[in-house]
Amino acid sequence: MNVVKVLKQKNIKPCMLMAVDASSTAIAIAIFQQTPSQTFLKETAKIRLEKLPMNTKMHIISKFFANFFDKYQIDYVFVEQPIYIQNPATSRVLSQISGHVIGTSLLYCDNVYEVTIANWKSFIGYKNVSKAEKDAWTLEFGEKESKKMAALERKQRTINIVHNKISGVDHVNDNDICDAIGIGLYSLNLVNKEELDGSGAV
């Protein structure tokens, strides 16, 4: 277990929480346990889903989540809300996967919520790659390489923040898992501050 350093609220609500980062190609989760005095990152996991037919993906997702709901008494599940994607095929796959994650979670847990990427990233202190940074990379390396560098930098920034906020996870360098951890940190804050007003409930 890894102690979470970032959460210093006076009123910590004891609970077990699962945070989920779902994409069209992978699902990552982070499971947190809160006691009255401390918050622990209990476990992280990830499954890859690319190049599989949709029915196979659904079976894998169902088994993946069943394992963790059998292992832990989960009180809350928070899933990142799907973002708009211009590619219709990818958007359809993402919607199907996100819907199945939510539906599967509701079989085991009554408290399932969605959170937006903007909200959780803002909470953990994530800063977007600036136009000045992208312009400088374009000038030095060209536009194509600049886009690659910006994408890598976005992923690395979340990883760096997670390493700073949680003890003992310096070995975790998977950006999807670090995103799930970030979602969890924001979600624990909502639970502790009792800001679950139903707006994000599914």
PyMOL commands that place a pseudoatom at each C-alpha (Angstrom):
pseudoatom trace, name=CA, resn=MET, resi=1, chain=A, elem=C, hetatm=0, pos=[0.000, 0.000, 0.000]
pseudoatom trace, name=CA, resn=ASN, resi=2, chain=A, elem=C, hetatm=0, pos=[1.144, 3.534, -0.770]
pseudoatom trace, name=CA, resn=VAL, resi=3, chain=A, elem=C, hetatm=0, pos=[0.257, 6.518, 1.412]
pseudoatom trace, name=CA, resn=VAL, resi=4, chain=A, elem=C, hetatm=0, pos=[-1.367, 9.443, -0.399]
pseudoatom trace, name=CA, resn=LYS, resi=5, chain=A, elem=C, hetatm=0, pos=[0.312, 12.694, 0.595]
pseudoatom trace, name=CA, resn=VAL, resi=6, chain=A, elem=C, hetatm=0, pos=[-1.992, 15.164, -1.123]
pseudoatom trace, name=CA, resn=LEU, resi=7, chain=A, elem=C, hetatm=0, pos=[-5.176, 14.659, 0.903]
pseudoatom trace, name=CA, resn=LYS, resi=8, chain=A, elem=C, hetatm=0, pos=[-5.095, 16.730, 4.065]
pseudoatom trace, name=CA, resn=GLN, resi=9, chain=A, elem=C, hetatm=0, pos=[-8.778, 17.408, 4.723]
pseudoatom trace, name=CA, resn=LYS, resi=10, chain=A, elem=C, hetatm=0, pos=[-9.889, 17.604, 8.320]
pseudoatom trace, name=CA, resn=ASN, resi=11, chain=A, elem=C, hetatm=0, pos=[-12.835, 15.302, 7.677]
pseudoatom trace, name=CA, resn=ILE, resi=12, chain=A, elem=C, hetatm=0, pos=[-11.726, 12.131, 5.929]
pseudoatom trace, name=CA, resn=LYS, resi=13, chain=A, elem=C, hetatm=0, pos=[-14.603, 9.779, 5.194]
pseudoatom trace, name=CA, resn=PRO, resi=14, chain=A, elem=C, hetatm=0, pos=[-13.660, 6.107, 5.605]
pseudoatom trace, name=CA, resn=CYS, resi=15, chain=A, elem=C, hetatm=0, pos=[-14.391, 4.327, 2.333]
pseudoatom trace, name=CA, resn=MET, resi=16, chain=A, elem=C, hetatm=0, pos=[-13.064, 2.173, -0.481]
pseudoatom trace, name=CA, resn=LEU, resi=17, chain=A, elem=C, hetatm=0, pos=[-13.048, 3.923, -3.852]
pseudoatom trace, name=CA, resn=MET, resi=18, chain=A, elem=C, hetatm=0, pos=[-12.329, 2.786, -7.412]
pseudoatom trace, name=CA, resn=ALA, resi=19, chain=A, elem=C, hetatm=0, pos=[-11.268, 5.309, -10.063]
pseudoatom trace, name=CA, resn=VAL, resi=20, chain=A, elem=C, hetatm=0, pos=[-11.455, 4.332, -13.733]
pseudoatom trace, name=CA, resn=ASP, resi=21, chain=A, elem=C, hetatm=0, pos=[-9.722, 5.714, -16.807]
pseudoatom trace, name=CA, resn=ALA, resi=22, chain=A, elem=C, hetatm=0, pos=[-11.385, 4.149, -19.848]
pseudoatom trace, name=CA, resn=SER, resi=23, chain=A, elem=C, hetatm=0, pos=[-10.319, 4.595, -23.459]
pseudoatom trace, name=CA, resn=SER, resi=24, chain=A, elem=C, hetatm=0, pos=[-11.054, 2.790, -26.706]
pseudoatom trace, name=CA, resn=THR, resi=25, chain=A, elem=C, hetatm=0, pos=[-7.863, 0.720, -26.326]
pseudoatom trace, name=CA, resn=ALA, resi=26, chain=A, elem=C, hetatm=0, pos=[-7.348, 0.230, -22.569]
pseudoatom trace, name=CA, resn=ILE, resi=27, chain=A, elem=C, hetatm=0, pos=[-8.872, 0.496, -19.109]
pseudoatom trace, name=CA, resn=ALA, resi=28, chain=A, elem=C, hetatm=0, pos=[-6.882, 1.445, -16.032]
pseudoatom trace, name=CA, resn=ILE, resi=29, chain=A, elem=C, hetatm=0, pos=[-8.110, 1.473, -12.443]
pseudoatom trace, name=CA, resn=ALA, resi=30, chain=A, elem=C, hetatm=0, pos=[-6.836, 2.746, -9.120]
pseudoatom trace, name=CA, resn=ILE, resi=31, chain=A, elem=C, hetatm=0, pos=[-8.304, 1.571, -5.820]
pseudoatom trace, name=CA, resn=PHE, resi=32, chain=A, elem=C, hetatm=0, pos=[-8.023, 3.743, -2.727]
pseudoatom trace, name=CA, resn=GLN, resi=33, chain=A, elem=C, hetatm=0, pos=[-8.827, 3.030, 0.899]
pseudoatom trace, name=CA, resn=GLN, resi=34, chain=A, elem=C, hetatm=0, pos=[-9.505, 5.802, 3.382]
pseudoatom trace, name=CA, resn=THR, resi=35, chain=A, elem=C, hetatm=0, pos=[-9.326, 5.371, 7.137]
pseudoatom trace, name=CA, resn=PRO, resi=36, chain=A, elem=C, hetatm=0, pos=[-10.214, 8.175, 9.579]
pseudoatom trace, name=CA, resn=SER, resi=37, chain=A, elem=C, hetatm=0, pos=[-6.560, 9.253, 9.601]
pseudoatom trace, name=CA, resn=GLN, resi=38, chain=A, elem=C, hetatm=0, pos=[-4.944, 8.196, 6.301]
pseudoatom trace, name=CA, resn=THR, resi=39, chain=A, elem=C, hetatm=0, pos=[-5.550, 7.512, 2.632]
pseudoatom trace, name=CA, resn=PHE, resi=40, chain=A, elem=C, hetatm=0, pos=[-3.904, 4.563, 0.903]
pseudoatom trace, name=CA, resn=LEU, resi=41, chain=A, elem=C, hetatm=0, pos=[-3.507, 3.611, -2.729]
pseudoatom trace, name=CA, resn=LYS, resi=42, chain=A, elem=C, hetatm=0, pos=[-4.294, -0.091, -2.415]
pseudoatom trace, name=CA, resn=GLU, resi=43, chain=A, elem=C, hetatm=0, pos=[-3.901, -1.347, -5.959]
pseudoatom trace, name=CA, resn=THR, resi=44, chain=A, elem=C, hetatm=0, pos=[-3.684, -0.376, -9.623]
pseudoatom trace, name=CA, resn=ALA, resi=45, chain=A, elem=C, hetatm=0, pos=[-4.323, -2.460, -12.726]
pseudoatom trace, name=CA, resn=LYS, resi=46, chain=A, elem=C, hetatm=0, pos=[-4.731, -2.151, -16.478]
pseudoatom trace, name=CA, resn=ILE, resi=47, chain=A, elem=C, hetatm=0, pos=[-6.092, -4.195, -19.361]
pseudoatom trace, name=CA, resn=ARG, resi=48, chain=A, elem=C, hetatm=0, pos=[-5.475, -3.603, -23.059]
pseudoatom trace, name=CA, resn=LEU, resi=49, chain=A, elem=C, hetatm=0, pos=[-8.373, -3.869, -25.503]
pseudoatom trace, name=CA, resn=GLU, resi=50, chain=A, elem=C, hetatm=0, pos=[-7.057, -2.926, -28.923]
pseudoatom trace, name=CA, resn=LYS, resi=51, chain=A, elem=C, hetatm=0, pos=[-7.558, -5.191, -31.951]
pseudoatom trace, name=CA, resn=LEU, resi=52, chain=A, elem=C, hetatm=0, pos=[-10.308, -7.221, -30.281]
pseudoatom trace, name=CA, resn=PRO, resi=53, chain=A, elem=C, hetatm=0, pos=[-13.947, -7.633, -31.394]
pseudoatom trace, name=CA, resn=MET, resi=54, chain=A, elem=C, hetatm=0, pos=[-16.422, -5.700, -29.250]
pseudoatom trace, name=CA, resn=ASN, resi=55, chain=A, elem=C, hetatm=0, pos=[-18.057, -8.768, -27.681]
pseudoatom trace, name=CA, resn=THR, resi=56, chain=A, elem=C, hetatm=0, pos=[-14.624, -10.005, -26.554]
pseudoatom trace, name=CA, resn=LYS, resi=57, chain=A, elem=C, hetatm=0, pos=[-13.853, -6.604, -25.071]
pseudoatom trace, name=CA, resn=MET, resi=58, chain=A, elem=C, hetatm=0, pos=[-17.125, -6.675, -23.127]
pseudoatom trace, name=CA, resn=HIS, resi=59, chain=A, elem=C, hetatm=0, pos=[-16.390, -10.135, -21.677]
pseudoatom trace, name=CA, resn=ILE, resi=60, chain=A, elem=C, hetatm=0, pos=[-12.864, -9.061, -20.664]
pseudoatom trace, name=CA, resn=ILE, resi=61, chain=A, elem=C, hetatm=0, pos=[-14.172, -5.894, -19.004]
pseudoatom trace, name=CA, resn=SER, resi=62, chain=A, elem=C, hetatm=0, pos=[-16.852, -7.825, -17.094]
pseudoatom trace, name=CA, resn=LYS, resi=63, chain=A, elem=C, hetatm=0, pos=[-14.348, -10.352, -15.727]
pseudoatom trace, name=CA, resn=PHE, resi=64, chain=A, elem=C, hetatm=0, pos=[-11.769, -7.651, -14.960]
pseudoatom trace, name=CA, resn=PHE, resi=65, chain=A, elem=C, hetatm=0, pos=[-14.175, -5.639, -12.822]
pseudoatom trace, name=CA, resn=ALA, resi=66, chain=A, elem=C, hetatm=0, pos=[-15.766, -8.700, -11.196]
pseudoatom trace, name=CA, resn=ASN, resi=67, chain=A, elem=C, hetatm=0, pos=[-12.359, -9.713, -9.852]
pseudoatom trace, name=CA, resn=PHE, resi=68, chain=A, elem=C, hetatm=0, pos=[-11.892, -6.407, -8.045]
pseudoatom trace, name=CA, resn=PHE, resi=69, chain=A, elem=C, hetatm=0, pos=[-15.449, -6.147, -6.759]
pseudoatom trace, name=CA, resn=ASP, resi=70, chain=A, elem=C, hetatm=0, pos=[-15.035, -9.663, -5.328]
pseudoatom trace, name=CA, resn=LYS, resi=71, chain=A, elem=C, hetatm=0, pos=[-11.724, -8.687, -3.745]
pseudoatom trace, name=CA, resn=TYR, resi=72, chain=A, elem=C, hetatm=0, pos=[-12.749, -5.317, -2.264]
pseudoatom trace, name=CA, resn=GLN, resi=73, chain=A, elem=C, hetatm=0, pos=[-15.892, -3.861, -0.744]
pseudoatom trace, name=CA, resn=ILE, resi=74, chain=A, elem=C, hetatm=0, pos=[-16.085, -0.853, -3.064]
pseudoatom trace, name=CA, resn=ASP, resi=75, chain=A, elem=C, hetatm=0, pos=[-18.198, 2.058, -1.778]
pseudoatom trace, name=CA, resn=TYR, resi=76, chain=A, elem=C, hetatm=0, pos=[-17.726, 4.448, -4.714]
pseudoatom trace, name=CA, resn=VAL, resi=77, chain=A, elem=C, hetatm=0, pos=[-16.808, 4.178, -8.379]
pseudoatom trace, name=CA, resn=PHE, resi=78, chain=A, elem=C, hetatm=0, pos=[-15.737, 7.216, -10.396]
pseudoatom trace, name=CA, resn=VAL, resi=79, chain=A, elem=C, hetatm=0, pos=[-15.344, 6.936, -14.171]
pseudoatom trace, name=CA, resn=GLU, resi=80, chain=A, elem=C, hetatm=0, pos=[-13.825, 9.563, -16.430]
pseudoatom trace, name=CA, resn=GLN, resi=81, chain=A, elem=C, hetatm=0, pos=[-16.470, 10.999, -18.723]
pseudoatom trace, name=CA, resn=PRO, resi=82, chain=A, elem=C, hetatm=0, pos=[-15.828, 10.251, -22.414]
pseudoatom trace, name=CA, resn=ILE, resi=83, chain=A, elem=C, hetatm=0, pos=[-14.517, 13.234, -24.369]
pseudoatom trace, name=CA, resn=TYR, resi=84, chain=A, elem=C, hetatm=0, pos=[-15.666, 14.275, -27.817]
pseudoatom trace, name=CA, resn=ILE, resi=85, chain=A, elem=C, hetatm=0, pos=[-13.638, 12.609, -30.577]
pseudoatom trace, name=CA, resn=GLN, resi=86, chain=A, elem=C, hetatm=0, pos=[-14.008, 13.596, -34.225]
pseudoatom trace, name=CA, resn=ASN, resi=87, chain=A, elem=C, hetatm=0, pos=[-13.450, 10.057, -35.496]
pseudoatom trace, name=CA, resn=PRO, resi=88, chain=A, elem=C, hetatm=0, pos=[-16.956, 8.466, -35.476]
pseudoatom trace, name=CA, resn=ALA, resi=89, chain=A, elem=C, hetatm=0, pos=[-15.679, 4.878, -35.208]
pseudoatom trace, name=CA, resn=THR, resi=90, chain=A, elem=C, hetatm=0, pos=[-13.438, 5.636, -32.222]
pseudoatom trace, name=CA, resn=SER, resi=91, chain=A, elem=C, hetatm=0, pos=[-16.179, 7.699, -30.593]
pseudoatom trace, name=CA, resn=ARG, resi=92, chain=A, elem=C, hetatm=0, pos=[-18.638, 4.798, -30.919]
pseudoatom trace, name=CA, resn=VAL, resi=93, chain=A, elem=C, hetatm=0, pos=[-16.180, 2.301, -29.409]
pseudoatom trace, name=CA, resn=LEU, resi=94, chain=A, elem=C, hetatm=0, pos=[-15.374, 4.644, -26.514]
pseudoatom trace, name=CA, resn=SER, resi=95, chain=A, elem=C, hetatm=0, pos=[-19.070, 5.180, -25.780]
pseudoatom trace, name=CA, resn=GLN, resi=96, chain=A, elem=C, hetatm=0, pos=[-19.715, 1.432, -25.774]
pseudoatom trace, name=CA, resn=ILE, resi=97, chain=A, elem=C, hetatm=0, pos=[-16.780, 0.711, -23.478]
pseudoatom trace, name=CA, resn=SER, resi=98, chain=A, elem=C, hetatm=0, pos=[-17.597, 3.548, -21.078]
pseudoatom trace, name=CA, resn=GLY, resi=99, chain=A, elem=C, hetatm=0, pos=[-21.242, 2.474, -20.932]
pseudoatom trace, name=CA, resn=HIS, resi=100, chain=A, elem=C, hetatm=0, pos=[-20.270, -1.124, -20.212]
pseudoatom trace, name=CA, resn=VAL, resi=101, chain=A, elem=C, hetatm=0, pos=[-17.857, -0.039, -17.452]
pseudoatom trace, name=CA, resn=ILE, resi=102, chain=A, elem=C, hetatm=0, pos=[-20.637, 1.974, -15.804]
pseudoatom trace, name=CA, resn=GLY, resi=103, chain=A, elem=C, hetatm=0, pos=[-23.222, -0.781, -16.234]
pseudoatom trace, name=CA, resn=THR, resi=104, chain=A, elem=C, hetatm=0, pos=[-20.902, -3.444, -14.827]
pseudoatom trace, name=CA, resn=SER, resi=105, chain=A, elem=C, hetatm=0, pos=[-20.002, -1.221, -11.867]
pseudoatom trace, name=CA, resn=LEU, resi=106, chain=A, elem=C, hetatm=0, pos=[-23.675, -0.655, -11.060]
pseudoatom trace, name=CA, resn=LEU, resi=107, chain=A, elem=C, hetatm=0, pos=[-24.115, -4.405, -10.640]
pseudoatom trace, name=CA, resn=TYR, resi=108, chain=A, elem=C, hetatm=0, pos=[-21.829, -4.248, -7.608]
pseudoatom trace, name=CA, resn=CYS, resi=109, chain=A, elem=C, hetatm=0, pos=[-21.936, -0.652, -6.347]
pseudoatom trace, name=CA, resn=ASP, resi=110, chain=A, elem=C, hetatm=0, pos=[-24.814, 1.837, -5.980]
pseudoatom trace, name=CA, resn=ASN, resi=111, chain=A, elem=C, hetatm=0, pos=[-22.588, 4.921, -5.945]
pseudoatom trace, name=CA, resn=VAL, resi=112, chain=A, elem=C, hetatm=0, pos=[-21.254, 5.292, -9.488]
pseudoatom trace, name=CA, resn=TYR, resi=113, chain=A, elem=C, hetatm=0, pos=[-20.288, 8.730, -10.799]
pseudoatom trace, name=CA, resn=GLU, resi=114, chain=A, elem=C, hetatm=0, pos=[-18.715, 10.354, -13.829]
pseudoatom trace, name=CA, resn=VAL, resi=115, chain=A, elem=C, hetatm=0, pos=[-16.054, 13.072, -13.586]
pseudoatom trace, name=CA, resn=THR, resi=116, chain=A, elem=C, hetatm=0, pos=[-14.800, 15.353, -16.329]
pseudoatom trace, name=CA, resn=ILE, resi=117, chain=A, elem=C, hetatm=0, pos=[-11.197, 15.376, -17.444]
pseudoatom trace, name=CA, resn=ALA, resi=118, chain=A, elem=C, hetatm=0, pos=[-11.031, 19.159, -16.964]
pseudoatom trace, name=CA, resn=ASN, resi=119, chain=A, elem=C, hetatm=0, pos=[-12.126, 18.941, -13.320]
pseudoatom trace, name=CA, resn=TRP, resi=120, chain=A, elem=C, hetatm=0, pos=[-9.790, 16.197, -12.155]
pseudoatom trace, name=CA, resn=LYS, resi=121, chain=A, elem=C, hetatm=0, pos=[-6.770, 17.577, -13.988]
pseudoatom trace, name=CA, resn=SER, resi=122, chain=A, elem=C, hetatm=0, pos=[-7.376, 21.037, -12.564]
pseudoatom trace, name=CA, resn=PHE, resi=123, chain=A, elem=C, hetatm=0, pos=[-7.654, 19.594, -9.045]
pseudoatom trace, name=CA, resn=ILE, resi=124, chain=A, elem=C, hetatm=0, pos=[-4.311, 17.766, -9.156]
pseudoatom trace, name=CA, resn=GLY, resi=125, chain=A, elem=C, hetatm=0, pos=[-2.546, 20.835, -10.551]
pseudoatom trace, name=CA, resn=TYR, resi=126, chain=A, elem=C, hetatm=0, pos=[-2.088, 19.785, -14.168]
pseudoatom trace, name=CA, resn=LYS, resi=127, chain=A, elem=C, hetatm=0, pos=[-1.055, 22.575, -16.530]
pseudoatom trace, name=CA, resn=ASN, resi=128, chain=A, elem=C, hetatm=0, pos=[-1.759, 22.353, -20.253]
pseudoatom trace, name=CA, resn=VAL, resi=129, chain=A, elem=C, hetatm=0, pos=[1.092, 22.484, -22.738]
pseudoatom trace, name=CA, resn=SER, resi=130, chain=A, elem=C, hetatm=0, pos=[1.275, 26.160, -23.687]
pseudoatom trace, name=CA, resn=LYS, resi=131, chain=A, elem=C, hetatm=0, pos=[1.206, 27.657, -27.168]
pseudoatom trace, name=CA, resn=ALA, resi=132, chain=A, elem=C, hetatm=0, pos=[4.658, 29.116, -26.526]
pseudoatom trace, name=CA, resn=GLU, resi=133, chain=A, elem=C, hetatm=0, pos=[6.034, 25.636, -25.784]
pseudoatom trace, name=CA, resn=LYS, resi=134, chain=A, elem=C, hetatm=0, pos=[4.468, 24.167, -28.929]
pseudoatom trace, name=CA, resn=ASP, resi=135, chain=A, elem=C, hetatm=0, pos=[5.690, 27.076, -31.058]
pseudoatom trace, name=CA, resn=ALA, resi=136, chain=A, elem=C, hetatm=0, pos=[9.233, 26.644, -29.734]
pseudoatom trace, name=CA, resn=TRP, resi=137, chain=A, elem=C, hetatm=0, pos=[9.212, 22.903, -30.502]
pseudoatom trace, name=CA, resn=THR, resi=138, chain=A, elem=C, hetatm=0, pos=[7.808, 23.563, -33.986]
pseudoatom trace, name=CA, resn=LEU, resi=139, chain=A, elem=C, hetatm=0, pos=[10.515, 26.103, -34.694]
pseudoatom trace, name=CA, resn=GLU, resi=140, chain=A, elem=C, hetatm=0, pos=[13.276, 23.718, -33.589]
pseudoatom trace, name=CA, resn=PHE, resi=141, chain=A, elem=C, hetatm=0, pos=[11.947, 20.306, -34.660]
pseudoatom trace, name=CA, resn=GLY, resi=142, chain=A, elem=C, hetatm=0, pos=[9.146, 20.928, -37.171]
pseudoatom trace, name=CA, resn=GLU, resi=143, chain=A, elem=C, hetatm=0, pos=[5.371, 20.674, -36.853]
pseudoatom trace, name=CA, resn=LYS, resi=144, chain=A, elem=C, hetatm=0, pos=[5.065, 16.885, -37.023]
pseudoatom trace, name=CA, resn=GLU, resi=145, chain=A, elem=C, hetatm=0, pos=[7.671, 16.285, -34.338]
pseudoatom trace, name=CA, resn=SER, resi=146, chain=A, elem=C, hetatm=0, pos=[6.236, 19.111, -32.232]
pseudoatom trace, name=CA, resn=LYS, resi=147, chain=A, elem=C, hetatm=0, pos=[2.847, 17.355, -32.080]
pseudoatom trace, name=CA, resn=LYS, resi=148, chain=A, elem=C, hetatm=0, pos=[4.523, 14.144, -30.892]
pseudoatom trace, name=CA, resn=MET, resi=149, chain=A, elem=C, hetatm=0, pos=[6.473, 16.034, -28.236]
pseudoatom trace, name=CA, resn=ALA, resi=150, chain=A, elem=C, hetatm=0, pos=[3.333, 17.794, -26.998]
pseudoatom trace, name=CA, resn=ALA, resi=151, chain=A, elem=C, hetatm=0, pos=[1.466, 14.472, -26.688]
pseudoatom trace, name=CA, resn=LEU, resi=152, chain=A, elem=C, hetatm=0, pos=[4.336, 12.898, -24.738]
pseudoatom trace, name=CA, resn=GLU, resi=153, chain=A, elem=C, hetatm=0, pos=[4.652, 15.950, -22.504]
pseudoatom trace, name=CA, resn=ARG, resi=154, chain=A, elem=C, hetatm=0, pos=[0.940, 15.867, -21.634]
pseudoatom trace, name=CA, resn=LYS, resi=155, chain=A, elem=C, hetatm=0, pos=[1.278, 12.262, -20.490]
pseudoatom trace, name=CA, resn=GLN, resi=156, chain=A, elem=C, hetatm=0, pos=[4.497, 12.891, -18.577]
pseudoatom trace, name=CA, resn=ARG, resi=157, chain=A, elem=C, hetatm=0, pos=[3.068, 15.834, -16.646]
pseudoatom trace, name=CA, resn=THR, resi=158, chain=A, elem=C, hetatm=0, pos=[0.382, 13.677, -15.061]
pseudoatom trace, name=CA, resn=ILE, resi=159, chain=A, elem=C, hetatm=0, pos=[2.952, 11.001, -14.226]
pseudoatom trace, name=CA, resn=ASN, resi=160, chain=A, elem=C, hetatm=0, pos=[5.198, 13.604, -12.557]
pseudoatom trace, name=CA, resn=ILE, resi=161, chain=A, elem=C, hetatm=0, pos=[2.312, 14.976, -10.480]
pseudoatom trace, name=CA, resn=VAL, resi=162, chain=A, elem=C, hetatm=0, pos=[1.317, 11.501, -9.273]
pseudoatom trace, name=CA, resn=HIS, resi=163, chain=A, elem=C, hetatm=0, pos=[4.915, 10.707, -8.321]
pseudoatom trace, name=CA, resn=ASN, resi=164, chain=A, elem=C, hetatm=0, pos=[5.009, 13.902, -6.279]
pseudoatom trace, name=CA, resn=LYS, resi=165, chain=A, elem=C, hetatm=0, pos=[1.711, 13.337, -4.489]
pseudoatom trace, name=CA, resn=ILE, resi=166, chain=A, elem=C, hetatm=0, pos=[1.952, 9.650, -3.534]
pseudoatom trace, name=CA, resn=SER, resi=167, chain=A, elem=C, hetatm=0, pos=[4.776, 7.954, -1.671]
pseudoatom trace, name=CA, resn=GLY, resi=168, chain=A, elem=C, hetatm=0, pos=[6.297, 4.852, -3.233]
pseudoatom trace, name=CA, resn=VAL, resi=169, chain=A, elem=C, hetatm=0, pos=[4.913, 4.999, -6.787]
pseudoatom trace, name=CA, resn=ASP, resi=170, chain=A, elem=C, hetatm=0, pos=[7.987, 6.317, -8.588]
pseudoatom trace, name=CA, resn=HIS, resi=171, chain=A, elem=C, hetatm=0, pos=[8.118, 3.016, -10.473]
pseudoatom trace, name=CA, resn=VAL, resi=172, chain=A, elem=C, hetatm=0, pos=[4.659, 3.622, -11.981]
pseudoatom trace, name=CA, resn=ASN, resi=173, chain=A, elem=C, hetatm=0, pos=[5.222, 5.162, -15.411]
pseudoatom trace, name=CA, resn=ASP, resi=174, chain=A, elem=C, hetatm=0, pos=[2.087, 4.079, -17.233]
pseudoatom trace, name=CA, resn=ASN, resi=175, chain=A, elem=C, hetatm=0, pos=[0.151, 7.218, -18.140]
pseudoatom trace, name=CA, resn=ASP, resi=176, chain=A, elem=C, hetatm=0, pos=[-3.252, 5.464, -18.092]
pseudoatom trace, name=CA, resn=ILE, resi=177, chain=A, elem=C, hetatm=0, pos=[-2.697, 4.192, -14.550]
pseudoatom trace, name=CA, resn=CYS, resi=178, chain=A, elem=C, hetatm=0, pos=[-1.459, 7.613, -13.470]
pseudoatom trace, name=CA, resn=ASP, resi=179, chain=A, elem=C, hetatm=0, pos=[-4.596, 9.149, -15.002]
pseudoatom trace, name=CA, resn=ALA, resi=180, chain=A, elem=C, hetatm=0, pos=[-6.712, 6.720, -12.946]
pseudoatom trace, name=CA, resn=ILE, resi=181, chain=A, elem=C, hetatm=0, pos=[-4.803, 7.759, -9.826]
pseudoatom trace, name=CA, resn=GLY, resi=182, chain=A, elem=C, hetatm=0, pos=[-5.434, 11.412, -10.660]
pseudoatom trace, name=CA, resn=ILE, resi=183, chain=A, elem=C, hetatm=0, pos=[-9.137, 10.709, -11.124]
pseudoatom trace, name=CA, resn=GLY, resi=184, chain=A, elem=C, hetatm=0, pos=[-9.122, 8.978, -7.738]
pseudoatom trace, name=CA, resn=LEU, resi=185, chain=A, elem=C, hetatm=0, pos=[-7.464, 11.883, -5.947]
pseudoatom trace, name=CA, resn=TYR, resi=186, chain=A, elem=C, hetatm=0, pos=[-10.103, 14.278, -7.258]
pseudoatom trace, name=CA, resn=SER, resi=187, chain=A, elem=C, hetatm=0, pos=[-12.926, 11.842, -6.471]
pseudoatom trace, name=CA, resn=LEU, resi=188, chain=A, elem=C, hetatm=0, pos=[-11.767, 11.323, -2.886]
pseudoatom trace, name=CA, resn=ASN, resi=189, chain=A, elem=C, hetatm=0, pos=[-11.872, 15.076, -2.466]
pseudoatom trace, name=CA, resn=LEU, resi=190, chain=A, elem=C, hetatm=0, pos=[-15.514, 15.088, -3.595]
pseudoatom trace, name=CA, resn=VAL, resi=191, chain=A, elem=C, hetatm=0, pos=[-16.377, 12.294, -1.148]
pseudoatom trace, name=CA, resn=ASN, resi=192, chain=A, elem=C, hetatm=0, pos=[-14.597, 13.972, 1.764]
pseudoatom trace, name=CA, resn=LYS, resi=193, chain=A, elem=C, hetatm=0, pos=[-16.201, 17.349, 1.103]
pseudoatom trace, name=CA, resn=GLU, resi=194, chain=A, elem=C, hetatm=0, pos=[-19.590, 15.681, 0.568]
pseudoatom trace, name=CA, resn=GLU, resi=195, chain=A, elem=C, hetatm=0, pos=[-19.977, 17.363, -2.818]
pseudoatom trace, name=CA, resn=LEU, resi=196, chain=A, elem=C, hetatm=0, pos=[-21.780, 14.439, -4.422]
pseudoatom trace, name=CA, resn=ASP, resi=197, chain=A, elem=C, hetatm=0, pos=[-24.907, 16.417, -5.242]
pseudoatom trace, name=CA, resn=GLY, resi=198, chain=A, elem=C, hetatm=0, pos=[-26.063, 14.012, -7.934]
pseudoatom trace, name=CA, resn=SER, resi=199, chain=A, elem=C, hetatm=0, pos=[-24.777, 16.025, -10.887]
pseudoatom trace, name=CA, resn=GLY, resi=200, chain=A, elem=C, hetatm=0, pos=[-22.196, 13.372, -11.731]
pseudoatom trace, name=CA, resn=ALA, resi=201, chain=A, elem=C, hetatm=0, pos=[-24.271, 10.346, -10.737]
pseudoatom trace, name=CA, resn=VAL, resi=202, chain=A, elem=C, hetatm=0, pos=[-25.155, 7.816, -13.405]
for i in range(1, 202): cmd.bond("trace and resi %d" % i, "trace and resi %d" % (i + 1))
show_as sticks, trace
zoom trace
